[in-house]
Amino acid sequence: MFKKLLSFLKKKKKKISTKKYFSSQRILTPVHSLKIGMYVADLDISWLESPFLFQGFEIETAEELQQLKDVCQHVYVDSSKQKRRKGVKLESKDKYNSHNLVIGKPPERLGTFENEISHARMIYKETGQAVDYFMNKVVAGSGIDGKLAKESVSACVNSVLHSPDAFLWLMQLKNKDEYTAQHSLNVCLLSIVLGRHLGLPEKELNYLGLCGMMHDMGKILVPLEILNKPGKLDPGEMEIMQSHTSLGYELLKSSDHIFYGAVEAALTHHERMDGKGYPRQMPSTKLSYNSNIVAVADIYDAITSDRVYQKGRTHHEATKIMLDVSGSHLNAQLVVKFIESLGVYPPGCYVELSNGAVAIVLEASGVYQLRPKVLTILDEDKNVIEECILDLSEITFDSVGNALSIKQIIDPNDYQIDTIKYYQQGVIQRGFSNPH
């Protein structure tokens, strides 16, 4: 019954007038800005048409928050009736900077992979150069250029809004010798991709990208012999390694034009949901929304990257590890949303098709998650072929009449695939000019 009511209200709420009175105590507030502890005095629909029993109530649960988002666009919050409860922040400089999760729907893509990939490649290169510049400045004893960082992140956000798949494709080409710089860039991009999937507005995506880009700047101040040690760190070395959070915090705090949320994320991205993280063993209720997102992006990129002491895992291996530690290390809801944002077969991963051919995933299908657009590179016998675009969402049959599908994700090294070749300019364009 309630689902039918929600369906009815979703159709109707756009037609309902939102003209209501305003006073110093009753504030018109978008539903995505609501937090637990706020007192809802009125709705933009009739109370009789809502699922709520009382005309005016304090938001106490995440379920009530979601119900408000399902049936309303705006509500009226009465600040005079809010309870100043210990441990709950009712006011915040950043409405998303809270442990109360804001989860909406991703916007429509503004472009396509085919049209965005060349532009994304340029932005990825330029932003990588900016990250290198920041790190070199830190080594030289200077702070971070906050204005340049904001400009770089803004360009990334714009590209992700056009096609998140383009950047996800580019991020697969990693160099373990340049891990720290690439990791900062990739966490920036993965955070933006997740933020977009959560429905965050562009301004908040820019803040989130800065948090991702700056989260590990403190590692530049950690001695290289510890940072790149191939074996297990001893307790003293581990303590020095973990100090990168505090070092990054102090570095960013003293830099100009740095968003405070990025300073906070640098300090707290290794804190845990169970309060057993570092450096301060903070409870989950004290961790910011941006820091929780960065923590998810950080661990995914770390697990899937080749390091001096470990080989990178596949997407499926990484997501299994993340699911195993969700709730204790990572925010469980964000882990699920992160996996959704990348898809079952993320752009850039290598897959074996049901007929034995090998392909690279290009672009996820908005409807059929298991049937993305791919670039075929090896035939059924694993011989190199002319690149060809294959859209698996459009039922395609193999030589014996069976519908093609993805069998499994593979490691390109197992087939001596030259990964760099397929990320060079022209290969994708050649594939699009030769559709199946």
C-alpha positions as CSV (number, residue, x, y, z in Angstrom):
1,M,0.0,0.0,0.0
2,F,2.8,2.4,0.9
3,K,4.6,1.7,-2.3
4,K,1.5,2.6,-4.3
5,L,1.2,5.8,-2.3
6,L,4.8,6.7,-3.0
7,S,4.3,6.1,-6.7
8,F,1.2,8.3,-6.7
9,L,3.0,11.1,-4.8
10,K,6.0,11.0,-7.1
11,K,3.8,11.7,-10.1
12,K,1.8,14.4,-8.3
13,K,4.4,16.3,-6.4
14,K,5.7,18.3,-9.4
15,K,2.2,19.7,-10.0
16,I,1.8,20.9,-6.4
17,S,2.5,24.5,-5.5
18,T,5.4,25.1,-3.2
19,K,4.4,28.6,-2.3
20,K,4.3,28.8,1.5
21,Y,5.1,31.4,4.0
22,F,8.6,32.1,5.3
23,S,9.6,33.3,8.8
24,S,12.9,33.5,10.7
25,Q,12.1,30.2,12.3
26,R,10.4,28.3,9.4
27,I,12.9,27.8,6.7
28,L,12.2,26.4,3.2
29,T,14.7,23.5,2.9
30,P,15.4,21.1,-0.1
31,V,15.0,17.5,1.0
32,H,18.6,16.6,0.1
33,S,19.7,19.1,2.8
34,L,17.8,17.5,5.6
35,K,19.6,15.9,8.6
36,I,18.6,13.7,11.5
37,G,17.6,16.0,14.4
38,M,15.8,18.7,12.3
39,Y,12.2,19.5,13.0
40,V,9.9,19.3,10.0
41,A,7.1,21.8,10.5
42,D,5.4,21.6,7.1
43,L,5.6,19.8,3.7
44,D,5.2,21.0,0.1
45,I,2.3,18.6,-0.1
46,S,-0.7,18.0,2.1
47,W,-0.1,16.1,5.3
48,L,-3.0,13.8,4.4
49,E,-1.2,12.8,1.2
50,S,2.0,11.9,3.1
51,P,3.0,8.7,5.0
52,F,3.5,10.6,8.2
53,L,1.0,10.4,11.1
54,F,1.8,13.7,12.8
55,Q,1.7,17.2,11.3
56,G,5.2,18.2,12.5
57,F,7.9,15.9,13.8
58,E,11.6,15.7,14.5
59,I,13.6,13.5,12.0
60,E,14.9,10.6,14.1
61,T,15.8,7.9,11.6
62,A,17.4,7.4,8.2
63,E,14.1,5.8,7.1
64,E,12.2,9.0,7.8
65,L,14.8,10.9,5.9
66,Q,14.3,8.7,2.9
67,Q,10.5,8.9,3.1
68,L,10.7,12.7,3.0
69,K,12.9,12.5,-0.1
70,D,10.5,10.1,-1.8
71,V,7.4,12.3,-1.5
72,C,8.7,15.9,-1.2
73,Q,11.0,18.3,-3.0
74,H,11.1,20.8,-0.1
75,V,10.0,21.0,3.5
76,Y,9.8,23.7,6.1
77,V,12.2,23.3,9.0
78,D,11.5,25.0,12.3
79,S,14.9,25.8,13.9
80,S,13.3,26.8,17.2
81,K,12.0,23.3,17.8
82,Q,15.2,21.4,17.0
83,K,16.7,19.6,20.0
84,R,20.3,20.3,20.6
85,R,21.3,16.8,21.4
86,K,24.8,15.7,22.3
87,G,26.7,14.2,19.4
88,V,24.3,15.5,16.7
89,K,25.4,18.5,14.6
90,L,22.3,20.3,13.4
91,E,24.2,23.0,11.6
92,S,27.1,22.5,9.2
93,K,29.1,24.7,6.9
94,D,28.8,21.9,4.3
95,K,25.4,20.2,4.2
96,Y,27.0,17.0,2.9
97,N,29.7,17.0,5.5
98,S,27.9,14.7,7.9
99,H,27.6,11.1,8.8
100,N,24.0,11.2,7.7
101,L,24.3,9.9,4.2
102,V,22.8,11.8,1.2
103,I,21.9,9.2,-1.4
104,G,20.1,10.3,-4.5
105,K,20.0,9.2,-8.1
106,P,22.7,9.8,-10.7
107,P,22.0,12.4,-13.4
108,E,21.6,11.7,-17.1
109,R,25.0,11.6,-18.8
110,L,25.7,14.7,-20.8
111,G,27.7,12.9,-23.5
112,T,28.9,9.6,-24.7
113,F,32.2,7.7,-24.3
114,E,32.9,8.0,-28.0
115,N,32.6,11.8,-27.9
116,E,34.3,12.4,-24.5
117,I,37.3,10.0,-24.5
118,S,39.7,12.4,-26.4
119,H,38.8,15.3,-24.0
120,A,39.0,13.1,-21.0
121,R,42.5,11.9,-22.1
122,M,43.7,15.5,-22.2
123,I,42.2,16.3,-18.8
124,Y,43.6,13.2,-17.3
125,K,47.1,14.1,-18.6
126,E,46.9,17.7,-17.5
127,T,45.5,16.9,-14.0
128,G,48.2,14.2,-13.5
129,Q,50.8,16.9,-14.3
130,A,49.1,19.2,-11.8
131,V,49.3,16.5,-9.1
132,D,53.0,16.0,-9.9
133,Y,53.5,19.8,-9.6
134,F,51.8,19.8,-6.1
135,M,54.0,17.0,-4.9
136,N,57.2,18.6,-6.1
137,K,56.2,21.8,-4.3
138,V,55.7,19.8,-1.1
139,V,59.1,18.2,-1.5
140,A,60.6,21.7,-2.0
141,G,59.0,22.8,1.3
142,S,56.1,24.8,-0.2
143,G,52.3,24.5,0.3
144,I,49.6,23.4,-2.1
145,D,48.3,25.8,-4.8
146,G,44.6,25.6,-3.9
147,K,43.4,27.6,-6.8
148,L,45.2,25.4,-9.4
149,A,43.8,22.3,-7.6
150,K,40.3,23.7,-7.8
151,E,40.6,24.4,-11.5
152,S,42.0,20.9,-12.2
153,V,39.2,19.2,-10.2
154,S,36.6,21.3,-11.9
155,A,37.7,20.1,-15.3
156,C,37.5,16.5,-14.1
157,V,34.0,16.9,-12.7
158,N,32.8,18.4,-16.0
159,S,34.2,15.4,-17.9
160,V,32.8,12.8,-15.5
161,L,29.4,14.4,-15.8
162,H,29.6,13.9,-19.6
163,S,30.9,10.3,-19.4
164,P,32.2,8.7,-16.2
165,D,33.2,5.7,-18.3
166,A,35.9,7.7,-20.2
167,F,37.9,8.4,-17.0
168,L,37.3,4.9,-15.7
169,W,38.8,3.5,-18.9
170,L,41.9,5.8,-18.6
171,M,42.5,4.9,-14.9
172,Q,43.2,1.3,-15.8
173,L,46.6,2.2,-17.2
174,K,48.7,2.4,-14.1
175,N,52.5,2.5,-13.4
176,K,53.6,1.1,-10.0
177,D,56.7,3.4,-10.1
178,E,54.4,6.4,-10.2
179,Y,51.9,5.0,-7.7
180,T,51.6,7.9,-5.2
181,A,50.8,10.5,-7.9
182,Q,48.5,8.3,-9.9
183,H,46.7,7.1,-6.7
184,S,45.9,10.7,-5.7
185,L,44.5,11.4,-9.2
186,N,42.6,8.1,-9.3
187,V,41.0,8.6,-5.9
188,C,40.0,12.1,-7.0
189,L,38.2,10.6,-10.0
190,L,36.7,7.6,-8.3
191,S,35.3,9.9,-5.6
192,I,33.7,12.1,-8.2
193,V,32.3,9.1,-10.0
194,L,30.8,7.8,-6.8
195,G,29.5,11.3,-5.9
196,R,27.8,11.6,-9.3
197,H,26.2,8.2,-8.7
198,L,24.9,9.4,-5.4
199,G,23.3,12.4,-7.1
200,L,25.5,15.1,-5.6
201,P,25.3,18.5,-7.3
202,E,28.3,19.8,-9.3
203,K,29.5,22.1,-6.5
204,E,29.7,19.3,-4.0
205,L,31.4,17.1,-6.6
206,N,34.1,19.7,-6.9
207,Y,34.6,19.7,-3.1
208,L,34.7,15.9,-3.1
209,G,37.2,15.8,-5.9
210,L,39.5,18.1,-3.9
211,C,39.2,15.8,-0.9
212,G,40.2,12.8,-3.1
213,M,43.1,14.6,-4.8
214,M,44.6,15.9,-1.5
215,H,43.9,12.9,0.8
216,D,47.5,11.4,0.5
217,M,49.6,14.5,0.2
218,G,51.2,13.7,3.5
219,K,52.8,10.6,2.0
220,I,55.2,12.9,0.2
221,L,56.7,13.7,3.6
222,V,57.2,10.0,4.4
223,P,60.8,8.6,3.7
224,L,60.9,6.7,0.4
225,E,62.6,3.7,1.9
226,I,59.5,3.2,4.0
227,L,57.0,4.3,1.4
228,N,58.4,1.8,-1.2
229,K,59.6,-1.0,1.1
230,P,58.9,-4.3,-0.6
231,G,58.5,-6.2,2.6
232,K,56.4,-5.9,5.7
233,L,56.9,-2.8,7.7
234,D,58.1,-3.2,11.3
235,P,56.1,-1.4,14.1
236,G,58.3,1.7,14.0
237,E,58.1,1.9,10.2
238,M,54.3,1.4,10.4
239,E,54.0,4.3,12.8
240,I,55.9,6.5,10.5
241,M,53.8,5.4,7.5
242,Q,50.6,6.1,9.4
243,S,51.8,9.6,10.3
244,H,51.0,10.6,6.7
245,T,47.5,11.4,7.8
246,S,48.6,13.9,10.4
247,L,51.4,15.3,8.1
248,G,48.8,15.8,5.3
249,Y,46.5,17.5,7.7
250,E,49.2,20.0,8.8
251,L,50.4,20.6,5.3
252,L,46.9,21.3,3.9
253,K,45.9,23.4,6.9
254,S,48.8,25.7,6.2
255,S,48.2,26.0,2.4
256,D,46.2,28.8,0.8
257,H,42.7,28.4,-0.7
258,I,42.2,24.8,0.4
259,F,38.7,23.6,1.1
260,Y,38.5,22.6,4.8
261,G,36.8,19.3,4.0
262,A,40.0,18.3,2.1
263,V,42.1,19.0,5.2
264,E,39.7,16.9,7.3
265,A,39.7,14.0,4.7
266,A,43.5,13.9,4.7
267,L,43.4,13.4,8.5
268,T,40.5,10.9,8.7
269,H,40.5,8.7,5.6
270,H,42.0,5.8,7.5
271,E,39.6,6.0,10.4
272,R,37.1,3.1,10.5
273,M,33.4,2.6,11.1
274,D,34.2,0.5,14.2
275,G,36.4,3.2,15.7
276,K,39.6,1.2,15.3
277,G,41.3,3.3,12.6
278,Y,44.0,5.8,12.8
279,P,45.3,8.4,13.8
280,R,42.6,9.2,16.4
281,Q,40.3,6.1,16.6
282,M,37.3,8.3,15.8
283,P,33.8,6.9,16.0
284,S,31.9,6.7,12.7
285,T,29.5,9.5,13.8
286,K,32.4,12.0,13.7
287,L,33.6,11.1,10.2
288,S,32.5,13.4,7.4
289,Y,30.5,12.4,4.3
290,N,33.4,13.3,2.0
291,S,36.0,11.4,4.1
292,N,33.8,8.2,4.0
293,I,33.6,8.5,0.2
294,V,37.4,9.0,-0.1
295,A,38.0,6.0,2.1
296,V,36.1,3.8,-0.3
297,A,37.8,5.1,-3.4
298,D,41.2,4.9,-1.7
299,I,41.0,1.3,-0.7
300,Y,39.6,0.2,-4.2
301,D,42.5,1.9,-6.1
302,A,45.0,0.5,-3.6
303,I,43.8,-3.0,-4.0
304,T,43.6,-2.9,-7.8
305,S,47.0,-1.3,-8.3
306,D,50.4,-3.0,-8.7
307,R,52.7,-2.0,-5.9
308,V,56.3,-2.8,-5.1
309,Y,55.0,-5.3,-2.5
310,Q,51.9,-6.7,-4.2
311,K,50.2,-7.4,-7.5
312,G,47.0,-5.6,-8.2
313,R,43.7,-7.6,-7.8
314,T,40.9,-7.7,-10.3
315,H,37.7,-5.7,-9.9
316,H,35.8,-8.6,-8.6
317,E,38.5,-9.6,-6.1
318,A,38.6,-6.0,-4.9
319,T,34.9,-5.6,-4.5
320,K,34.7,-8.9,-2.6
321,I,37.4,-7.6,-0.1
322,M,35.5,-4.3,0.3
323,L,32.2,-6.1,0.9
324,D,33.9,-8.2,3.5
325,V,35.1,-5.2,5.5
326,S,32.1,-3.0,4.9
327,G,30.4,-2.0,8.2
328,S,33.7,-2.4,10.1
329,H,36.2,-0.5,8.0
330,L,34.1,1.2,5.4
331,N,30.6,2.6,5.3
332,A,28.4,-0.3,4.0
333,Q,26.0,1.8,2.0
334,L,28.7,3.6,0.2
335,V,30.5,0.4,-0.7
336,V,27.3,-0.9,-2.4
337,K,26.8,2.4,-4.2
338,F,30.4,2.5,-5.3
339,I,30.2,-1.0,-6.8
340,E,27.0,0.2,-8.6
341,S,28.8,3.2,-9.9
342,L,31.5,1.1,-11.5
343,G,29.2,-1.6,-12.8
344,V,29.7,-5.4,-12.8
345,Y,32.3,-5.0,-15.6
346,P,33.9,-1.5,-15.2
347,P,35.3,0.3,-18.2
348,G,38.9,-0.7,-18.9
349,C,38.7,-4.2,-17.6
350,Y,39.5,-7.1,-19.9
351,V,36.9,-9.8,-20.4
352,E,36.6,-13.1,-22.2
353,L,33.3,-13.5,-24.2
354,S,31.2,-16.6,-24.3
355,N,32.7,-17.6,-27.7
356,G,36.3,-17.3,-26.3
357,A,37.1,-13.9,-27.9
358,V,38.8,-11.2,-25.7
359,A,37.6,-7.6,-25.4
360,I,38.0,-4.5,-23.3
361,V,34.9,-3.0,-21.7
362,L,34.3,0.5,-22.9
363,E,30.9,1.8,-21.7
364,A,28.3,0.4,-19.3
365,S,24.7,0.0,-20.5
366,G,22.3,2.1,-18.5
367,V,19.8,-0.8,-18.5
368,Y,21.7,-4.0,-19.0
369,Q,24.6,-4.0,-16.5
370,L,25.8,-7.4,-17.7
371,R,25.9,-6.4,-21.3
372,P,28.2,-3.3,-21.8
373,K,29.8,-1.9,-24.9
374,V,33.1,-3.6,-25.6
375,L,36.2,-3.3,-27.9
376,T,37.1,-6.8,-29.3
377,I,40.9,-7.3,-29.6
378,L,41.4,-11.1,-29.9
379,D,39.4,-13.7,-31.7
380,E,38.1,-17.1,-30.4
381,D,41.6,-18.5,-30.8
382,K,43.2,-15.6,-29.0
383,N,44.7,-14.2,-32.2
384,V,45.0,-10.4,-32.6
385,I,42.3,-8.9,-34.8
386,E,41.3,-5.5,-36.0
387,E,39.6,-3.7,-33.2
388,C,35.8,-3.7,-33.4
389,I,33.1,-2.2,-31.2
390,L,30.5,-4.6,-30.0
391,D,27.3,-3.5,-28.1
392,L,26.3,-6.5,-26.1
393,S,23.0,-4.8,-25.0
394,E,21.9,-5.4,-28.6
395,I,21.6,-9.1,-28.9
396,T,24.5,-10.4,-31.0
397,F,25.1,-14.0,-32.0
398,D,28.3,-15.9,-32.4
399,S,29.3,-18.1,-35.4
400,V,27.1,-21.0,-34.2
401,G,24.0,-18.9,-33.3
402,N,24.5,-18.5,-29.6
403,A,23.9,-15.0,-28.0
404,L,27.2,-13.4,-27.1
405,S,27.8,-12.5,-23.4
406,I,30.7,-12.0,-21.0
407,K,32.1,-15.1,-19.5
408,Q,34.6,-13.7,-17.1
409,I,37.1,-10.9,-16.3
410,I,40.6,-11.8,-17.2
411,D,44.2,-10.6,-16.6
412,P,45.6,-9.2,-19.9
413,N,49.1,-10.4,-18.9
414,D,47.8,-14.0,-19.2
415,Y,47.5,-13.4,-22.9
416,Q,50.6,-11.2,-23.5
417,I,48.3,-8.2,-24.3
418,D,50.1,-4.9,-24.9
419,T,47.8,-2.8,-22.6
420,I,49.5,0.5,-23.6
421,K,48.6,-0.1,-27.2
422,Y,44.9,-0.1,-26.6
423,Y,45.0,3.2,-24.6
424,Q,46.8,5.1,-27.4
425,Q,45.0,7.7,-29.4
426,G,43.3,6.3,-32.5
427,V,42.5,2.8,-31.3
428,I,39.1,3.6,-29.9
429,Q,38.2,5.8,-32.9
430,R,39.2,3.0,-35.2
431,G,37.0,0.6,-33.3
432,F,34.0,3.0,-33.5
433,S,34.5,3.3,-37.2
434,N,34.4,-0.5,-37.4
435,P,31.2,-1.5,-35.5
436,H,30.1,-5.2,-35.5
